[in-house]
């Protein structure tokens, strides 16, 4: 059975590029939810004595946004670790194919 190293290297390169693009997408989502948390803070500040509904919406928006920010942040953290592992495996395979 013959292993085509060019296909393996191309597969690793595509996987690294794909995962890095997905990490950038997660960072965009994290920015969006940071904006929503800021809007929630503004709702809390401006409507704290005027409307209980807007105050409740602001609090809910803040809490939910902060939870999503933390979850997406953890996903980014584990994604970066995964990309690092894939790069290390790719370098290991590339080193083994050049030494043979």
Buried (B, 14 or more C-beta within 10 A) or exposed (E): EEEEBEEBBEEBEEBBEEBBEBBEEBBEBBEBBBEBBEBBBEBBEEBEEEEEEBBEBBBEBBEBBBEBBEEBBEBBEEBEEEBEEBBEEBEEBBEEEEEE
